[in-house]
Structures are given as structure tokens and as C-alpha cells.
């Protein structure tokens, strides 16, 4: 993976355009960063449900849960992980491929983009990796930490904010699971994702169908 800092994102024309095959299918997703964030914000609901489940589990283990959850240092630490979050996305791309790093002040987000095609499972893992490391695992650790400690509040705050930062990634995972067939490839071009079947596999599938006929 060759990471390249591209600077401030202002409009779609700045983003690389991938060389897509004719049979590539565009993901059913918004075409602007603003609309993408608005749709992704719907995933705040399952995140809050997950947090509620963690609180219930912790209360069952300890008998009760103190309500002083948030700690400013945990929140600051989560914001400091914005770039490491994107680096974790980037390292999953093939090592010989170029990955661009952008920052959008208007949307208050950083993001990476590469036009390298990757498998469905790799795309899902790429989207989930930083959220596992900075969100789900710290939240799991928090459940078992003793109450009344500053570190317990820091870990909860860090996990909570980190999970919220991942809402765009959850949208990608949701789209990949619902829209990409087994064996298909995902590729970015501009702001949007596309999927397509590799030519060899597509030919093989057609051959199987012809045999059945």
C-alpha cells in the first residue's frame, strides 16, 4: 500500500476515476459526501442499541452501572484516532496499489480512496477493521472493567465516540452484503463504489447455465 496525502477535499472532480469494466454495477448509494453522511447517520441507531446492550451486560455482571460514563480524555483520544482509523483502512488494500488520503472540512471527515479492485470479503474486512480495534474491542473490555475508575470512563468514552465515527463504514458493509454477489469484486471510482464479476468467473457461470439449458 502506497499512501499519498492529497490534502483538502472540495469537490468530486478531485477524486480518482477507476478503469471499470463495462459490466460494472454502481452501488445504490448517495452521490455526495453530505448525502452519504446523512444516510450513514441512520446507523447511529444500531450503535446506540449496541451501547445499551453493553450497559445491560455490565449491570448484570456488577449489579449496577454508575452513570458517570463520559470522560473528556476518552473523547479527545477518539478524535486523535481519526487518522489511524483511516490508516487501518488503507493497509488492507493490496500493497502495490496507491491509496489517497483526503480531509473534508465541510463534512469534518477524513477518508481514504483507492481505485484498486478488491474482493467482497476484503472490502467488508477493510470497512470493519478500525471499528473493531477502536470501537468494539474497547467496548467489550469496558464491560469487564471495575466501576469507579478513571480508566473505565476513558475506555467507554473512547469506544462510544469511535463507534460513532464508523457509521460510514457500516453503510459500506451493509451495501456490500446486500448488493454484491458471491465472488464479485468491489472498486471505487470517484465518490462511489461499484461491483462486478471477474470475467473468468462470469464466463464460468454462463457456461454452467448453458449446460443446464
N, C-alpha and C positions, 0 to 999 in steps of 0.2 A: 504494500500500500504506500503510495507516494502522496503525502498530504500537502496541499497547496493552499495557503491563506489568500483568499480573494478579496477580503475587505467588506465594505458595506453593501448590503443588498438593497437595490432601489426598485428594479422592475424585472419582468420576466426575460427581457432581451439579454440580460447579463448571464443567464444560466446556460450551460452547455446543452446542445441538442444531440441526442443519440442517433446512431445509424440503426434504425429499426427495420425489421423485415416487413414485407407488405402485409403479412397476415397478423401483425401485432394488434392487440386489442387494448384500448385505453381503459384504465381503471375508472369506474364510476365514482368520481371524487371531484371536489371543487377545483376551480382553475386559478384561484388567487390565494395568497398567503392569508389574507384576512378571513375569507370564507372557509378556508381549511381549518383555521383556528376555531372558528365559530362551530363548525361541525364536530371537531375534535373535542370541544368543551363538553359535549354530551357524555363523554367518558368520565367526567368528574363523578357522575352518579355511581358507577360500579366501584370507583376508587373509594368513595365515601362509605359504600357498603362493606368494602374490604376492611377499612379502618374500623368500622363499627364491629365487625366480626372479631378483629384483633382485640378490641377493648373488651368484648364479651368473654373471649378466651382468657384474657389476663385477669379479669374479675373472677372467673371460675377457679383459676389457679391460686389467686392470692386472697380471695374472699371479698375484695373490693378494689376499686381503682381510684386513686387520687385524681382530682380534676385539673391539677396544675400541669397540663401536658406540655405546653409550648415553652421553648427556651430560645432566646434570640440567637445564641451561638449555633444552635442546630439549624436555624433558618439561614444564617449567614453561610454556614458550611455548605448547605444545599445549593446556594447561589454560586459559591466558589466551584462547585462541581459541574457547572454548565458546560464548560469546555471539555473537561474529562469525559462527560456524558457523550459529547459528540465524537471524541477520540475513540471511545469504545464502539460506537457505530462504525467508524472509519476502518478500524483494524480488521473487521470481518470481511471487507471487500478483498478480492484477490490481490496478492502482494505486489504484482507488477502493474496494477492499474492506478491511475491518478484519481485522487479524491479531493474535491474542492470544499473549503470551509468558509462559510458566509455568516454574517451577522446582520439581522434586520432590526434597526432601532424602532421602526414603526410598530412591529409586532412583538418587540422585546424577546426575540428568539435567536439562537444560533442554530445552524443546520449544516449538514454535510451532504454532498451530492456527487455521484459518480455515474457515468453512463455505462459502466461495466455490467453485462448481464449476469445475474446470479439465480440460483435455484430457489424454488418456493420455500423450502425448509431453511435455506441460508438467509433469505430475506426476513423470515419470521424471527430467526435467531438474532440477526443483526438488529432488528427493531426492539427486541426484548432485552438484550444483554445489559445495557446500562441501567435499565429499570429493575432488573434482578439484583444487580450489585449495589445500587444506591437506594433502592426502594423496598423491594420485597424481603430481601435478606435482613436489612436493618430492622424492619418491622417485626419480623419473626424473632430476632434477637431481643427486641424490646419486650415482647410478651413474657420472656423468662427473666428479665432483669428485676432486681429488687426495687420496690417503690421507695420514694423519698430521697433518691439520689439525683444529683445534678446530671450525671451521665445518662440516666434513664430518660429525663426530659429532653436532653440533647438528641439522643438517638431517635426518640419519637418525632421530634420536630423535623429532623433531617429526613427521616423516612417519609413522613407525610408530604413535605414540600417536594421531595424528589419524585414521589409517585404522581403528584400533580403535574410536574414538568413533563411527564411521559405521555400525556394524553394524545399527542400527535402520533406517537409510536403505536399506541393501542389502536388507533384508527387504521394505520397501515396493516397491522396484524389482522384486524377484523376484515379488511378488504381482501387481503391475501387468502385468508381461509375461505371466504365466501365466493371469491371471484376467480381464483387461479385453479385450473385443473391440475391433477396429479401429473408430475413430470414436466410442468411448464417452467419457463424462465421469466424472471422479473427484470425490467430495465427502466431506468429513469431517463426522461428526456424533457428538458425544461423543468416545469414545476410538477409534472405528472408522472405517474408510474404506468407502465404498460406490461402486459404479459403475452407470451406466445409460446407455442410448442416448437421445440427444436425440429429442424427439417427431417432429420433421420427418424425421429420418433413419430412425427406426423405421417411420414411415408409408411412406417411400420403399421400404424393404426389404420390407415387407409387400406393397406394390404389385408389386414385381418378382417375388416368389414367386407371387402370384396370376396374373400374366401367364404364368409358366412352367407353372402348372397348366392 
